[in-house]
Amino acid sequence: MFLLGTLVNGLLIIIGTLLGRLLNRIPEGMKTTVMYAIGLAVMVLGMQMGLKSENFLIVIISLVLGAVIGEWMKLEDKLNDVGKWLEGKVGSNGKGSISEGFVTATLIFVIGAMAIIGALDSGIRGDHDILYTKSIIDGFTALILSSTLGIGVIFSAIPVLLYQGLIALFATQINQFVPKLLMDQFIIEMTATGGIMIFAIGLNLVGLTKVKVANLLPGIVVVGIIVTIKYYFFT
C-alpha cells in the first residue's frame, strides 16, 4: 500500500497533538521557555539543512524569486485564512491560536527532503522506512508544539496527507521522467532552500522576527526550475 507511510505520518501528528494537549496545564513561564527551546532547535535544524547546498547562488535566487511570487500571491494570508476558518468552525479555547498552530506546524512538517524522498520511496518501492522515521519526529514535534500553540497543530495533518500522498501517487511517473542525477541535485538544493525557511520559522518561534515564511514557499518550485535548466543546458 503506497500510502501507508503517509497515513502513519498523519496519524502520529494527530496522536502527538492530542498527547500535547494533556500538557496544556503547565505554567506559562515553562511554556515560554519550552517555546524558546523549540525555536532554537528548529533554527539549528534549518542551519544544518541550509549548509547542504552545493551551489548557494541557486538558494539565494530561489528565495528571492519565491518571496516575490509568494508576496504577490499572498500565500501567508491565504494559509492564515484557512487557519482562521478552522478556528471559526472548531472554536478557540483561548489557549493558543488555531491559526498559528496550523500554519507553524504545516510549514515545519511539509518543508524538507524527508517528505519528498520518503513519499517517492513509498510510491516506487513500497518502502516506508523514511516516512516512518519522519512520522516519529513529526509526532514528537506535534506533541511539543501543541502544548504551547494549541490544538491547531492537529490540522497540519491534512496538508501533510495531501502533499506526501500526491507525491507517492505519482512517484512512478516522476521516477520515469526525471533523471536520477537531476532529482538528486534538486533534493540537495531544495533541502538547503527549505532549511533557510525552517531557520526563519525558528526565529519567529523565539519572537525575534515575523518572517512570512509561507510567502517563501514558491522558492521550492523555483529551485526545481533552476536546477532543471542547469542540468539540461549547463552540464
C-alpha positions in Angstrom: 0.0 0.0 0.0 1.9 3.1 -1.3 0.0 5.5 1.0 0.8 3.6 4.2 3.8 5.7 5.2 1.8 8.9 4.6 -1.2 7.7 6.6 1.1 6.7 9.6 2.7 10.2 9.4 -0.7 11.9 9.6 -1.9 9.6 12.4 1.2 10.2 14.6 0.8 14.0 14.1 -2.8 13.7 15.4 -1.7 11.4 18.3 1.2 13.7 19.2 -1.1 16.7 19.2 -3.7 15.1 21.5 -0.9 14.0 23.9 0.4 17.5 23.8 -2.9 18.9 24.8 -2.7 16.9 28.0 0.3 19.0 28.9 -1.6 22.3 28.4 -1.8 23.0 32.2 1.9 23.5 32.6 2.8 27.1 33.9 3.0 29.9 31.3 6.6 30.6 32.2 7.5 27.0 31.4 5.6 27.1 28.2 7.6 30.2 27.1 10.9 28.6 27.9 9.8 25.4 26.0 8.8 27.5 23.0 12.2 29.2 23.0 13.9 25.8 23.2 11.8 24.6 20.2 12.7 27.7 18.3 16.4 27.3 19.0 16.3 23.6 17.9 14.4 24.5 14.8 16.9 27.2 13.9 19.8 24.7 14.3 18.0 22.2 12.1 17.4 24.8 9.5 21.0 25.9 9.6 22.2 22.3 9.1 19.9 21.9 6.1 20.9 25.2 4.6 24.6 24.3 4.6 24.0 21.3 2.4 23.8 23.4 -0.7 26.4 22.7 -3.4 25.6 26.0 -5.2 24.3 28.6 -2.7 23.6 31.0 -5.6 20.7 28.8 -6.5 19.4 29.0 -3.0 19.6 32.8 -2.9 17.9 33.3 -6.3 15.2 30.8 -5.4 14.4 32.5 -2.1 14.3 36.0 -3.7 12.1 35.0 -6.6 10.0 32.8 -4.3 9.5 35.7 -2.0 8.3 38.0 -4.9 5.9 35.3 -6.1 4.7 34.5 -2.6 4.1 38.1 -1.7 2.2 38.7 -5.0 0.0 35.6 -4.3 -0.3 36.5 -0.6 0.3 32.8 0.4 0.8 33.6 4.1 -2.5 35.4 4.3 -4.3 32.6 2.5 -2.8 30.0 4.8 -3.8 32.1 7.8 -7.3 32.4 6.4 -7.6 28.6 6.3 -6.5 28.6 9.9 -9.0 31.2 10.9 -11.7 29.3 9.0 -10.9 26.2 11.0 -10.9 28.3 14.2 -14.3 29.6 13.3 -15.6 26.0 12.8 -13.9 24.5 15.8 -13.8 27.5 18.1 -10.9 28.7 20.2 -10.4 27.9 23.9 -8.1 30.8 24.4 -5.1 28.5 25.0 -3.4 29.1 21.7 -4.4 30.3 18.3 -5.7 27.5 16.0 -4.5 29.6 13.0 -0.9 30.0 14.4 -0.6 26.3 15.4 -1.9 25.1 12.0 0.4 27.4 9.9 3.5 26.8 12.0 3.2 23.1 12.2 2.3 22.8 8.5 5.4 24.7 7.4 7.6 22.6 9.7 6.1 19.2 8.6 5.9 19.9 4.8 9.2 21.7 4.2 12.1 19.3 4.0 13.7 16.5 2.0 12.3 13.6 4.1 8.7 14.3 2.8 9.7 14.1 -0.8 12.3 11.3 -0.6 10.0 9.3 1.7 6.9 9.7 -0.4 8.9 8.7 -3.6 10.2 5.6 -1.8 6.7 4.7 -0.7 5.3 5.1 -4.2 8.1 3.5 -6.2 9.4 0.7 -4.0 6.7 0.4 -1.3 9.5 1.2 1.2 8.0 3.3 4.1 11.0 3.4 6.4 11.9 7.1 5.7 8.3 8.2 6.3 8.1 6.0 9.4 11.1 7.9 10.8 9.6 11.2 9.7 6.4 10.2 11.4 8.1 9.7 14.8 9.9 13.0 14.5 6.7 14.8 13.5 4.7 13.1 16.2 7.1 14.3 18.9 7.3 17.8 17.4 3.5 17.9 17.3 3.4 17.0 21.0 5.7 19.8 21.9 4.1 22.4 19.6 0.5 21.6 20.7 1.5 22.1 24.3 2.3 25.7 23.5 0.5 26.6 20.3 -2.7 24.7 20.9 -5.0 22.2 19.1 -4.5 23.9 15.7 -1.4 21.8 15.2 -3.7 18.7 14.6 -5.0 20.2 11.4 -1.5 20.2 9.9 -2.0 16.5 9.3 -4.3 17.4 6.4 -1.7 19.2 4.1 0.8 16.5 5.1 -1.5 13.8 3.9 -2.3 15.7 0.6 1.3 16.7 -0.2 3.0 13.4 0.5 0.1 11.4 -0.8 0.2 13.1 -4.2 3.9 12.6 -4.5 3.6 8.9 -3.6 0.7 8.6 -6.0 2.7 10.0 -9.0 6.0 8.6 -7.8 6.3 6.1 -10.7 5.7 8.8 -13.3 8.2 11.1 -11.5 10.8 8.3 -11.4 10.2 7.5 -15.1 10.6 11.1 -16.5 13.0 12.7 -14.1 16.7 11.5 -14.4 18.2 10.3 -11.1 21.1 12.9 -11.2 18.6 15.7 -11.7 16.4 14.5 -8.8 19.5 14.2 -6.6 20.6 17.8 -7.5 17.0 19.1 -6.9 16.8 17.4 -3.4 20.1 18.9 -2.3 19.2 22.5 -3.3 15.6 22.1 -2.2 16.9 20.9 1.2 19.1 23.9 1.6 16.4 26.3 0.5 13.9 24.7 2.8 16.4 24.8 5.6 16.6 28.6 5.3 12.8 28.7 5.6 12.9 26.4 8.7 15.5 28.7 10.2 13.1 31.6 9.7 10.4 29.6 11.5 12.7 29.2 14.4 13.3 32.9 14.5 9.6 33.5 14.5 9.1 31.0 17.4 11.6 32.8 19.6 9.9 36.1 18.8 12.9 37.7 17.1 11.2 38.2 13.7 7.8 37.9 12.0 9.0 36.5 8.6 6.1 35.4 6.4 7.6 32.0 5.7 4.7 30.8 3.7 5.4 33.5 1.1 8.8 31.9 0.6 7.3 28.5 -0.4 7.3 29.2 -4.2 11.1 29.2 -3.8 10.9 25.4 -3.8 9.3 25.4 -7.3 11.9 28.0 -8.4 14.7 25.6 -7.2 13.2 22.9 -9.5 13.2 25.2 -12.5 16.7 26.5 -12.0 18.2 23.0 -11.3 16.4 21.7 -14.4 17.7 24.5 -16.6 21.2 24.0 -15.2 21.1 20.2 -15.8 19.9 20.3 -19.4 21.8 23.4 -20.6 24.9 23.9 -18.5 26.2 20.4 -17.7 
